[in-house]
Amino acid sequence: MNWQYRHVVLLLCMLAFFVTYFARLAISPVVPFITEEFEISNTLMGIALTGMWLAYGLAQFPSGLLADRHGEKLIILVAVGGTTVMSLLLALSPAYGVFVLAAIVLGGVAGLHYAVATTLLSRTFDELGTAVGVHSIGGPLAGLIAPVAAAWIGVRYGWRPAIAATAIVGIPVFALFLWRVRPTDPRRPDEPLRASLELGALVGLVSRPKIAFPLLIATAGTYVVQGLLSFFPAFLIAFHDYTATAAGVAFSVFFLVRAGSQIVLGRASDAYGRDAAIAGSMLAGAVGLPLLLLNPGLLTMAVGVVFIGVSSSFFSAIDPRFMDALPVEERGTGFGLVRTVYTVLGASGSVGVGLTADLFGWAAAFGTLTVLFSASFLALVLNRVLSTGY
């Protein structure tokens, strides 16, 4: 395969996603050092992290609006450059209040990337599922590298250098993107902002059957994935008496599988249809989660981890489905809106899983996730069998 300009764009979009993900994941491993220095509780630290992730979700919609008016390249540069700058400012925070504000702004600028990059790739690739799958690898790769790197730096040099390490990857990626990616023409540079923000039009967009149906699936899936990202190691330690090291290894395997599955599901969605690939991922989750609960041995646990890794990669199939359903002129704003809806609603998975585990135990918490994946799979099958057109 000849190395073409579009592959340069794809690689740099993936690296940009890596930077925005790396910056957010680099904080968690050094939380104990931060709470100790600022003399705050875990609850107050949780408020800062929750604000960051909510800002990330809320930024998806305005990112589409901005890209429609200024072009995708500029917004991605703002995302990568802003993430790098805010990571440095976060590392320099003199007090807890400043840290919270910096964390929220970090989440906001990082959230400008994904929807805009997907729109840019829709301009560049016909095989959008494959392209989105490769682009999405940036997240799992950051999940493998950032926690280990941040923990190593944090132990030896402190939490501030650990968080500031984002600049090591952020600055080169920003420079490469600026140099190698051509400017993109805005799709709707002259449309009044008020027209894009008209509530009736926004509700109308997400209410379209071809948008609303996958939006429900995406929200349920995001809820599950957010719950797994937040509590999978804790579940293994509390429910199966794993050591922290063993749970960490399982979590790393989960990220490794996610990295490979992004491409596989994206290519499958191009070759066999979006819904077939999405349904396959949901079925993998519906099977894998009960295996995690049973865990009669290493082999069963390994299969379960692989299955949930596959299920957590459904984004590379469902995001192109949204793009297919949106007219070209609506892809920036429309996809940004869709991403905000399912990312923000799905973010409640952290709270939901934690609360269910506290009230009813880990079996009930992970059983709920199984129900969501199973219901999503059945909904996709019925949609196909009944030919509803959703």
Secondary structure, DSSP 8 states (H G I E B T S, - for coil): ----HHHHHHHHHHHHHHHHHHHHHTTGGGHHHHHHHHT--HHHHHHHHHHHHHHHHHTHHHHHHHHHHH-HHHHHHHHHHHHHHHHHHHHT--SHHHHHHHHHHHHHHHTTHHHHHHHHHHHH-S-HHHHHHHHHTHHHHHHHHHHHHHHHHHHHH-HHHHHHTHHHHHHHHHHHHHHHS-----SSTTS-HHHHT-HHHHHHHHHSHHHHHHHHHHHHHHHHHHHHHHHHHHHHHHHH---HHHHHHHHHHHHHHHHHHHHHHHHHHHHH-HHHHHHHHHHHHHHHHHHHHH--SHHHHHHHHHHHHHHTTTHHHHHHHHHHHS-GGGHHHHHHHHHHHHHHHHTTHHHHHHHHHHHH-HHHHHHHHHHHHHHHHHHHHHHHHTT---
